[in-house]
Amino acid sequence: MLAILISAILSLYIFISFGILAEKILKVKFQFTDRVLVGLSVTNTLVSLVSLFLPITILVLFTFLSFCFVFLYFERKNLKLLTFGLIHKNIIVIITFPFLLSALVFSLNPPFAYDSGLYHIQSIKWIQEYSVVPGLANLHGRFGFNPNIFTIFALTSLKEIFKQEIFSVNFVIYSILVLHSINRIYKILKQEGFTNSFLLHSIVLFLILEQFMSLSSPTPDLISIVLPLYILTNLPRNENGIHSKLNLENYFSSIILSVYTISVKLATIPLCILILLLIIRYKFDGKKLLIVISIIFLILLPWLIRNVILSGYLIYPFSAIDIFNFDWKVPLNAVVSEKLSITGWARNPGEGYKEAAQMKFWEWFPIWWNTISKLNRLFIVISFLSPILFLYIVYLKR
């Protein structure tokens, strides 16, 4: 438990430091949760960049910690305000404590995620032992998947100190978002009562708590689920309904987190729609638009370079974008086979996944529907019916 706490505190320290640094560079002000999550995104980008040239060892961690210590020395006033702000929220801390304590205890378990045993832990070990290895995906196809978060798991594992891997990042993100959600629900309940907003954030909290089983595993699944929930339910809005007061810089954190989440797991690529909509809406804000494009480029570049070096493809296993011809490139038939296995397993996890990969929608959907829990079915139905119900209510009010 002590090892996880130390790793978690160091991780949070680094994330907050780089979150404050991002505020300084972008000349914006983030609230606490944004600061931590943007700090995670910045840290991950820098660690992925370092991993192109060096293995991610304890020396790299000490280098990051040293920079953060010096930086926060000059920002100690900002750090004090942040600390006092958390201390003053006594009721929120008391309510959240049982959730965080149970999460900490569960994090002591060995990794439960199937894919962690299959390739997550091995991929992290490669990152710790070597700089990025050309053609590593030829050794095992899953090594080419390259979820961006793996380099952060490698950075904060403290393997050299505790002689075992300590995976605390999911616990940190889970704890921050549980704290944030409970704080939001408490404020809404206090100011508005039992409103639609209260119901929405209660559902979000439930979905975050449902990721409990991922806490002990170095899996990208937790972040790829909870960050989109956070992004979509915390978009800046004017309480008085005057949209003209909002500009592109108000959405910097949403854009940064959306781009970063895509680099963690490609399944979250629909977040590109949000980024595109924001860019279209504020397209005439030229200077800030340039900043946004630069942010997108800087976050994705180290991750894309790692993709190319590991597999020979810009996005793996997506063979349609085939623009390189390195001698370490994974053969096309292996890429196609890997893609089919992903598709088939998502539709029908088990022995029939190969057949499921070739099925039409109306063939595989009933199989998939029967494999998911009743609770997930309920949420899917609600997700589809909610927009229709909303439009119907708007129509009735006209």
C-alpha positions as CSV (number, residue, x, y, z in Angstrom):
1,M,0.0,0.0,0.0
2,L,2.9,2.4,0.9
3,A,4.4,1.8,-2.5
4,I,1.2,2.6,-4.4
5,L,0.7,5.7,-2.3
6,I,4.3,6.9,-3.0
7,S,3.9,6.3,-6.7
8,A,0.5,8.0,-6.7
9,I,1.7,11.1,-4.9
10,L,4.7,11.4,-7.2
11,S,2.5,11.0,-10.2
12,L,0.1,13.6,-8.9
13,Y,3.0,16.0,-8.1
14,I,4.3,15.7,-11.7
15,F,0.8,16.1,-13.3
16,I,0.0,19.2,-11.2
17,S,3.4,20.7,-12.0
18,F,3.0,20.3,-15.8
19,G,-0.6,21.4,-15.5
20,I,0.5,24.7,-14.0
21,L,3.2,25.0,-16.6
22,A,0.6,24.5,-19.4
23,E,-1.4,27.3,-17.8
24,K,1.6,29.6,-17.9
25,I,2.4,28.8,-21.6
26,L,-1.2,29.0,-22.8
27,K,-2.0,32.0,-20.6
28,V,-5.3,30.4,-19.3
29,K,-6.6,29.3,-15.9
30,F,-7.6,25.7,-15.4
31,Q,-9.7,24.4,-12.5
32,F,-8.1,21.7,-10.4
33,T,-9.3,18.6,-12.3
34,D,-8.4,20.1,-15.7
35,R,-5.0,21.1,-14.3
36,V,-4.3,17.5,-13.2
37,L,-5.6,15.9,-16.5
38,V,-3.9,18.5,-18.8
39,G,-0.7,17.9,-16.7
40,L,-1.1,14.1,-17.4
41,S,-1.4,14.9,-21.1
42,V,1.7,17.1,-21.1
43,T,3.8,14.7,-19.0
44,N,2.8,11.8,-21.2
45,T,3.7,13.7,-24.4
46,L,7.2,14.5,-23.0
47,V,7.8,11.0,-21.7
48,S,6.8,9.5,-25.1
49,L,9.3,11.9,-26.7
50,V,12.1,10.8,-24.3
51,S,11.2,7.2,-25.0
52,L,12.2,7.6,-28.7
53,F,15.8,8.0,-27.5
54,L,16.2,6.5,-24.0
55,P,14.7,3.8,-21.9
56,I,12.3,5.1,-19.3
57,T,14.2,4.4,-16.1
58,I,14.2,5.8,-12.6
59,L,16.8,8.4,-13.8
60,V,14.2,9.8,-16.2
61,L,11.7,10.0,-13.3
62,F,14.2,11.8,-11.1
63,T,14.9,14.2,-13.9
64,F,11.2,15.0,-14.2
65,L,10.8,15.3,-10.4
66,S,13.8,17.6,-10.2
67,F,12.4,19.9,-12.9
68,C,9.0,19.9,-11.1
69,F,10.6,20.7,-7.7
70,V,12.5,23.7,-9.2
71,F,9.5,24.9,-11.1
72,L,7.1,24.6,-8.2
73,Y,9.6,26.4,-5.9
74,F,8.9,29.5,-8.0
75,E,5.2,28.7,-8.2
76,R,4.8,27.9,-4.5
77,K,2.2,30.6,-4.0
78,N,0.0,28.9,-6.7
79,L,0.6,25.5,-5.0
80,K,-0.4,26.8,-1.6
81,L,-3.6,28.2,-2.9
82,L,-4.3,24.9,-4.6
83,T,-3.6,23.0,-1.3
84,F,-5.7,25.3,0.8
85,G,-8.6,25.1,-1.7
86,L,-8.7,21.3,-1.3
87,I,-8.4,21.4,2.5
88,H,-11.4,23.8,2.8
89,K,-13.7,21.3,1.0
90,N,-14.0,19.2,4.2
91,I,-17.5,17.8,3.4
92,I,-16.4,16.6,-0.1
93,V,-13.2,15.0,1.3
94,I,-15.3,13.2,4.0
95,I,-17.8,11.9,1.4
96,T,-15.1,10.8,-1.0
97,F,-12.8,9.2,1.5
98,P,-14.6,5.7,1.6
99,F,-14.5,5.5,-2.2
100,L,-10.8,6.4,-2.4
101,L,-9.8,4.1,0.5
102,S,-11.6,1.1,-1.1
103,A,-10.0,2.0,-4.5
104,L,-6.5,2.1,-2.8
105,V,-7.1,-1.3,-1.2
106,F,-8.3,-2.8,-4.4
107,S,-5.2,-1.4,-6.3
108,L,-3.1,-3.8,-4.2
109,N,-4.4,-6.7,-6.2
110,P,-2.5,-8.3,-9.1
111,P,-3.6,-7.1,-12.5
112,F,-7.0,-8.6,-13.5
113,A,-7.3,-7.3,-17.0
114,Y,-6.8,-10.1,-19.5
115,D,-4.8,-7.9,-21.9
116,S,-2.5,-6.8,-19.1
117,G,-1.2,-10.4,-19.0
118,L,-1.2,-10.7,-22.8
119,Y,0.8,-7.6,-23.7
120,H,0.3,-4.5,-21.5
121,I,3.0,-5.4,-18.9
122,Q,5.4,-6.8,-21.5
123,S,5.0,-3.5,-23.5
124,I,5.8,-1.5,-20.4
125,K,8.9,-3.6,-19.7
126,W,10.2,-3.0,-23.2
127,I,9.8,0.8,-22.6
128,Q,11.7,0.5,-19.4
129,E,14.5,-1.6,-20.8
130,Y,15.1,0.0,-24.2
131,S,14.3,3.1,-26.3
132,V,11.6,2.5,-28.9
133,V,12.5,-0.7,-30.8
134,P,12.1,-0.7,-34.6
135,G,9.8,-3.5,-35.7
136,L,8.9,-4.7,-32.2
137,A,5.3,-5.5,-33.5
138,N,6.9,-8.3,-35.6
139,L,7.7,-10.1,-32.3
140,H,4.1,-9.9,-31.1
141,G,1.4,-8.1,-33.0
142,R,-0.1,-6.4,-29.9
143,F,3.3,-4.6,-29.2
144,G,2.4,-2.4,-32.1
145,F,-0.8,-1.1,-30.5
146,N,1.2,1.6,-28.5
147,P,-1.4,3.1,-26.1
148,N,0.3,6.4,-25.2
149,I,-0.3,5.9,-21.5
150,F,2.1,3.0,-21.4
151,T,5.1,5.3,-21.2
152,I,3.6,7.0,-18.0
153,F,3.1,3.6,-16.5
154,A,6.8,2.9,-17.2
155,L,7.8,6.2,-15.7
156,T,5.9,5.9,-12.4
157,S,6.3,2.1,-11.8
158,L,9.3,2.6,-9.3
159,K,10.5,-0.8,-10.3
160,E,14.1,-0.1,-9.3
161,I,13.1,0.9,-5.8
162,F,10.5,-1.7,-4.9
163,K,11.8,-4.5,-7.1
164,Q,8.3,-4.9,-8.7
165,E,6.0,-2.9,-10.9
166,I,3.8,-0.4,-9.2
167,F,0.9,0.8,-11.4
168,S,-0.8,3.8,-9.7
169,V,-1.8,6.0,-12.6
170,N,-5.3,4.5,-13.0
171,F,-5.8,5.0,-9.2
172,V,-4.8,8.6,-9.5
173,I,-7.1,9.4,-12.4
174,Y,-9.9,7.4,-10.9
175,S,-9.5,9.3,-7.5
176,I,-9.4,12.7,-9.1
177,L,-12.5,12.1,-11.2
178,V,-14.5,10.6,-8.3
179,L,-13.6,13.6,-6.2
180,H,-14.6,15.9,-9.0
181,S,-17.9,14.2,-9.7
182,I,-18.9,14.1,-6.0
183,N,-18.0,17.8,-5.7
184,R,-20.1,18.6,-8.8
185,I,-23.1,16.6,-7.6
186,Y,-22.9,18.2,-4.1
187,K,-22.8,21.7,-5.7
188,I,-25.7,21.0,-8.0
189,L,-27.8,19.5,-5.2
190,K,-27.1,22.5,-3.0
191,Q,-27.8,25.1,-5.7
192,E,-30.5,23.5,-8.0
193,G,-31.8,20.5,-6.2
194,F,-32.8,17.3,-8.1
195,T,-32.5,18.5,-11.6
196,N,-31.5,16.9,-14.9
197,S,-27.9,18.0,-14.3
198,F,-27.9,16.2,-11.0
199,L,-29.1,13.0,-12.7
200,L,-26.5,13.3,-15.5
201,H,-23.6,13.7,-13.1
202,S,-24.9,10.9,-10.9
203,I,-24.9,8.6,-13.9
204,V,-21.4,9.8,-14.8
205,L,-20.2,9.1,-11.2
206,F,-21.7,5.6,-11.4
207,L,-19.9,4.9,-14.7
208,I,-16.6,6.0,-13.3
209,L,-17.1,3.9,-10.2
210,E,-17.8,0.9,-12.5
211,Q,-14.2,1.1,-13.7
212,F,-13.1,-0.2,-10.2
213,M,-11.9,-3.5,-11.7
214,S,-9.3,-1.7,-13.8
215,L,-7.5,-0.1,-10.9
216,S,-4.9,-2.8,-10.3
217,S,-4.1,-3.2,-14.0
218,P,-1.9,-1.0,-16.4
219,T,-4.8,-0.9,-18.8
220,P,-5.7,2.1,-21.1
221,D,-9.4,1.1,-20.8
222,L,-10.1,3.1,-17.7
223,I,-8.8,6.4,-19.1
224,S,-10.4,5.8,-22.5
225,I,-13.8,5.5,-20.7
226,V,-13.6,8.1,-17.9
227,L,-11.9,10.9,-19.8
228,P,-14.6,11.1,-22.6
229,L,-17.2,11.2,-19.9
230,Y,-15.4,14.0,-18.1
231,I,-14.8,16.0,-21.4
232,L,-18.4,15.8,-22.6
233,T,-20.0,16.6,-19.3
234,N,-17.7,19.5,-18.4
235,L,-17.6,21.6,-21.6
236,P,-17.5,25.3,-20.7
237,R,-20.9,27.0,-20.9
238,N,-22.3,30.4,-19.9
239,E,-24.7,30.1,-17.1
240,N,-26.6,33.2,-18.4
241,G,-26.9,31.7,-21.9
242,I,-24.8,34.4,-23.6
243,H,-22.6,32.4,-26.0
244,S,-20.6,35.4,-27.2
245,K,-18.6,35.5,-24.0
246,L,-17.0,32.1,-24.7
247,N,-14.1,31.8,-27.1
248,L,-11.6,29.1,-28.2
249,E,-9.3,29.5,-25.2
250,N,-12.1,28.4,-22.9
251,Y,-12.0,25.0,-24.7
252,F,-8.2,24.5,-24.6
253,S,-8.5,21.9,-21.8
254,S,-11.3,20.0,-23.7
255,I,-9.3,20.0,-26.9
256,I,-6.0,18.9,-25.2
257,L,-7.8,16.1,-23.3
258,S,-9.7,14.9,-26.4
259,V,-6.5,14.7,-28.5
260,Y,-4.7,13.0,-25.7
261,T,-7.4,10.4,-25.1
262,I,-7.3,9.4,-28.8
263,S,-3.6,8.7,-28.5
264,V,-4.4,6.5,-25.5
265,K,-7.0,4.4,-27.3
266,L,-8.1,4.8,-31.0
267,A,-11.6,3.7,-30.1
268,T,-12.1,7.2,-28.8
269,I,-11.6,8.8,-32.2
270,P,-15.2,10.1,-32.3
271,L,-13.8,12.9,-30.0
272,C,-12.4,14.3,-33.2
273,I,-15.9,15.5,-34.0
274,L,-15.9,17.7,-30.9
275,I,-12.5,19.1,-31.8
276,L,-13.6,19.8,-35.4
277,L,-16.9,21.5,-34.2
278,L,-14.9,23.8,-31.9
279,I,-12.5,24.7,-34.6
280,I,-15.3,25.4,-37.1
281,R,-17.2,27.5,-34.5
282,Y,-14.1,29.7,-33.7
283,K,-12.3,29.6,-37.0
284,F,-11.9,33.3,-37.2
285,D,-9.9,33.5,-34.0
286,G,-6.7,33.0,-36.0
287,K,-4.0,33.2,-33.3
288,K,-5.8,30.9,-30.9
289,L,-6.6,28.5,-33.8
290,L,-2.9,28.3,-34.6
291,I,-2.2,27.5,-30.9
292,V,-4.8,24.7,-31.0
293,I,-3.3,23.2,-34.2
294,S,0.1,23.4,-32.6
295,I,-1.2,21.6,-29.5
296,I,-2.7,18.8,-31.6
297,F,0.5,18.4,-33.5
298,L,2.7,18.4,-30.4
299,I,0.6,15.8,-28.5
300,L,0.3,13.4,-31.5
301,L,3.8,13.7,-33.0
302,P,5.7,11.5,-30.4
303,W,3.0,9.0,-30.4
304,L,2.8,8.7,-34.2
305,I,6.6,8.4,-34.4
306,R,6.5,5.6,-31.9
307,N,3.8,3.9,-34.0
308,V,5.9,4.1,-37.1
309,I,9.0,2.8,-35.4
310,L,7.2,-0.1,-33.7
311,S,5.2,-1.3,-36.7
312,G,6.1,0.6,-39.8
313,Y,2.6,2.1,-39.9
314,L,1.4,5.5,-38.9
315,I,-1.7,4.0,-37.2
316,Y,-1.5,0.3,-36.4
317,P,-3.2,-2.0,-37.3
318,F,-4.8,0.2,-39.9
319,S,-3.3,-0.8,-43.2
320,A,-5.2,1.8,-45.3
321,I,-2.6,4.4,-44.3
322,D,0.4,2.7,-45.8
323,I,3.0,5.4,-46.6
324,F,6.3,4.0,-45.3
325,N,8.6,1.2,-46.5
326,F,11.0,0.4,-43.7
327,D,12.7,-3.0,-43.5
328,W,11.1,-3.5,-40.1
329,K,7.6,-3.0,-41.3
330,V,5.0,-5.6,-40.3
331,P,3.8,-7.7,-43.3
332,L,0.5,-6.6,-44.6
333,N,-1.2,-10.0,-44.1
334,A,-0.2,-9.9,-40.4
335,V,-1.7,-6.4,-40.0
336,V,-5.0,-7.4,-41.6
337,S,-5.1,-10.5,-39.4
338,E,-4.5,-8.4,-36.3
339,K,-7.3,-6.0,-37.3
340,L,-9.7,-8.9,-37.9
341,S,-9.0,-10.4,-34.5
342,I,-9.7,-7.1,-32.8
343,T,-13.0,-6.7,-34.7
344,G,-14.1,-10.3,-34.1
345,W,-13.2,-10.3,-30.4
346,A,-15.1,-7.1,-29.8
347,R,-18.2,-8.7,-31.4
348,N,-17.9,-12.2,-29.9
349,P,-15.1,-12.7,-27.4
350,G,-14.2,-16.3,-27.4
351,E,-13.6,-19.1,-29.8
352,G,-16.0,-17.8,-32.5
353,Y,-14.2,-14.4,-32.9
354,K,-12.8,-15.2,-36.3
355,E,-16.2,-16.0,-37.7
356,A,-17.7,-12.9,-36.0
357,A,-15.1,-10.7,-37.8
358,Q,-16.6,-11.7,-41.2
359,M,-20.3,-11.3,-40.2
360,K,-22.7,-8.6,-41.3
361,F,-24.2,-6.2,-38.7
362,W,-27.5,-8.1,-38.3
363,E,-25.6,-11.3,-37.8
364,W,-23.1,-10.3,-35.1
365,F,-25.3,-7.7,-33.2
366,P,-27.6,-10.3,-31.5
367,I,-24.5,-12.3,-30.4
368,W,-22.8,-9.2,-29.0
369,W,-26.0,-8.0,-27.3
370,N,-26.4,-11.3,-25.5
371,T,-22.8,-11.1,-24.1
372,I,-23.1,-7.7,-22.5
373,S,-24.7,-7.2,-19.0
374,K,-28.3,-6.0,-18.5
375,L,-27.0,-2.8,-17.0
376,N,-25.0,-2.0,-20.1
377,R,-28.0,-2.8,-22.3
378,L,-30.0,-0.3,-20.3
379,F,-27.4,2.4,-20.7
380,I,-27.2,1.8,-24.5
381,V,-31.0,2.0,-24.8
382,I,-31.0,5.2,-22.8
383,S,-28.2,6.7,-24.9
384,F,-30.1,6.1,-28.1
385,L,-33.5,7.3,-26.7
386,S,-32.3,10.4,-24.9
387,P,-31.6,12.5,-28.0
388,I,-35.0,11.6,-29.4
389,L,-36.7,12.4,-26.1
390,F,-34.9,15.7,-25.9
391,L,-35.9,16.7,-29.5
392,Y,-39.5,15.7,-28.7
393,I,-39.5,17.9,-25.6
394,V,-38.1,20.8,-27.5
395,Y,-40.7,20.4,-30.2
396,L,-43.5,20.4,-27.6
397,K,-42.2,23.6,-26.0
398,R,-42.4,25.5,-29.3
